[in-house]
Amino acid sequence: MIKVARSRKGGTTVTFVLPGDVHDGPVSVVGDFNGWTPGANPLVRRWNGTRSAKVEVAEGRFEFRYLGEGGTWLDEPEAPERNGDNAVLVVA
């Protein structure tokens, strides 16, 4: 799941959410907004069993995926658009 909201700083906050049981090890969101850097935005386990990460982004079009420990790529099932395997998010 992807949630987009205006941040208090005037920018945009994107919250990336995955079910907690989707991968046994650590998972991070990687994409254009963080140089596809593993571990830059790790998903943290929440009280409700999900994992999430919040990322501040500028306006634009971003591609991303989730990367699990051991090089396991995970898809965003609710992506509004795709480019090959990558999910696409447009922030206006």
FENLIN-V866498 format. One record per residue. N is the residue number from 0. SS is DSSP state (hx for helix, st for strand, lp for the rest). Layout:
n=(N:N)
ss=(SS:SS)
This chain:
n=(0:1:2:3:4:5:6:7:8:9:10:11:12:13:14:15:16:17:18:19:20:21:22:23:24:25:26:27:28:29:30:31:32:33:34:35:36:37:38:39:40:41:42:43:44:45:46:47:48:49:50:51:52:53:54:55:56:57:58:59:60:61:62:63:64:65:66:67:68:69:70:71:72:73:74:75:76:77:78:79:80:81:82:83:84:85:86:87:88:89:90:91)
ss=(lp:st:st:st:st:st:lp:lp:lp:lp:lp:st:st:st:st:st:st:st:st:lp:lp:lp:lp:lp:lp:lp:st:st:st:st:st:hx:hx:hx:lp:lp:lp:lp:lp:lp:lp:st:lp:st:st:lp:lp:lp:lp:st:st:st:st:st:st:st:st:lp:lp:st:st:st:st:st:st:st:st:st:lp:lp:lp:st:st:st:lp:lp:lp:lp:lp:lp:st:st:st:lp:lp:st:st:st:st:st:st:lp)
